[in-house]
Amino acid sequence: MPAATDDYVLGRDLHGSIRLEAQHLLFKMHNGYALNPKIPISSDMKIAEIGTGTGIWLQDIASQLPETVQLHGYDVSANQFPPASLCPPNLTFATLDAFGDVPAHLVETYDVVHLRFWCAIIRGNDPGALIRHAIRLLKPGGYLQWEDADMGKPTMRGDESEAFHKLGMSVLRTFNVLLDWIGDIPKLVADHGLTVVDSATRPFDSTL
Ligand SMILES: C[S@@+](CC[C@H](N)C(=O)[O-])C[C@H]1O[C@@H](n2cnc3c(N)ncnc32)[C@H](O)[C@@H]1O
């Protein structure tokens, strides 16, 4: 059952899933990695993704990590989870509301928590509840990897793109989805007590 706070403005149908998987490829080509290589790997580590969607990021890193690493995908909706029969045994999915309390058995469980594409979900420019949720899941000394799209400041080429962007931004504003916080992610997580070990904002290469 989706939680009461589920008011996702993007779709979870076939097109929604293809969009997420295309975005994964785009960000992997943009960054040159899925899991940041600065994060140390150990055979008994646990990695979670909050708001996992189709779980494509976890599926990708599963193929690069030891089979003993535990990978857990959480989302407020199970609609886009891949079938368990297609996942390796160390990759599982469950529903969890990222704006709610972390269940006691998950507190300080993970070496890495991954967040990506919260830009169209956070309302009122305030990702505080999400950041607190992610930190509660992390072991002390664990890593938060966060990738997002600063859609408020895109590099636009062409009248049609500019018109589409303007329309998209006005639709998001009607849902109180504001984008001013995205450029401040390093400061926001530091304000919550994390140490920023890597941070970059770059436009896409023209080939992307
Ligand atoms: C844009 S998708 C990103 C999916 C994935 N992180 C990726 O990068 O491919 C955002 C996801 O967040 C989920 N979501 C929205 N509100 C949520 C909430 N309150 N708690 C957990 N997940 C949520 C949506 O269901 C959706 O799957």
The ligand as an SDF file (V2000), in Angstrom:
LIG
                    3D

 27 29  0  0  0  0  0  0  0  0999 V2000
   12.5250   10.3980   -9.8990 C   0  0  0  0  0  0  0  0  0  0  0  0
   12.3530    8.8080   -9.1440 S   0  0  0  0  0  0  0  0  0  0  0  0
   14.0620    8.3340   -8.8780 C   0  0  0  0  0  0  0  0  0  0  0  0
   14.2640    6.8410   -8.7570 C   0  0  0  0  0  0  0  0  0  0  0  0
   15.7020    6.3950   -8.5110 C   0  0  0  0  0  0  0  0  0  0  0  0
   16.2620    7.0560   -7.3380 N   0  0  0  0  0  0  0  0  0  0  0  0
   16.5970    6.6210   -9.6930 C   0  0  0  0  0  0  0  0  0  0  0  0
   17.4680    7.4900   -9.6280 O   0  0  0  0  0  0  0  0  0  0  0  0
   16.4370    5.9170  -10.7090 O   0  0  0  0  0  0  0  0  0  0  0  0
   11.8360    9.2290   -7.5240 C   0  0  0  0  0  0  0  0  0  0  0  0
   11.3500    8.0460   -6.6960 C   0  0  0  0  0  0  0  0  0  0  0  0
   11.0610    8.5060   -5.3690 O   0  0  0  0  0  0  0  0  0  0  0  0
    9.9220    7.8240   -4.9180 C   0  0  0  0  0  0  0  0  0  0  0  0
    9.2870    8.5560   -3.8190 N   0  0  0  0  0  0  0  0  0  0  0  0
    8.4820    9.6560   -3.8930 C   0  0  0  0  0  0  0  0  0  0  0  0
    8.0930   10.0210   -2.6600 N   0  0  0  0  0  0  0  0  0  0  0  0
    8.6690    9.1390   -1.7920 C   0  0  0  0  0  0  0  0  0  0  0  0
    8.6270    8.9930   -0.3870 C   0  0  0  0  0  0  0  0  0  0  0  0
    7.9190    9.8260    0.3820 N   0  0  0  0  0  0  0  0  0  0  0  0
    9.3340    7.9750    0.1680 N   0  0  0  0  0  0  0  0  0  0  0  0
   10.0550    7.1150   -0.6110 C   0  0  0  0  0  0  0  0  0  0  0  0
   10.1100    7.2030   -1.9460 N   0  0  0  0  0  0  0  0  0  0  0  0
    9.4330    8.2070   -2.5430 C   0  0  0  0  0  0  0  0  0  0  0  0
    9.0440    7.6940   -6.1470 C   0  0  0  0  0  0  0  0  0  0  0  0
    8.0810    6.6620   -5.9860 O   0  0  0  0  0  0  0  0  0  0  0  0
   10.0780    7.4040   -7.2310 C   0  0  0  0  0  0  0  0  0  0  0  0
   10.2780    6.0350   -7.3920 O   0  0  0  0  0  0  0  0  0  0  0  0
  1  2  1  0
  2  3  1  0
  2 10  1  0
  3  4  1  0
  4  5  1  0
  5  6  1  0
  5  7  1  0
  7  8  2  0
  7  9  1  0
 10 11  1  0
 11 12  1  0
 11 26  1  0
 12 13  1  0
 13 14  1  0
 13 24  1  0
 14 15  1  0
 14 23  1  0
 15 16  2  0
 16 17  1  0
 17 18  1  0
 17 23  2  0
 18 19  1  0
 18 20  2  0
 20 21  1  0
 21 22  2  0
 22 23  1  0
 24 25  1  0
 24 26  1  0
 26 27  1  0
M  CHG  2   2   1   9  -1
M  END
$$$$
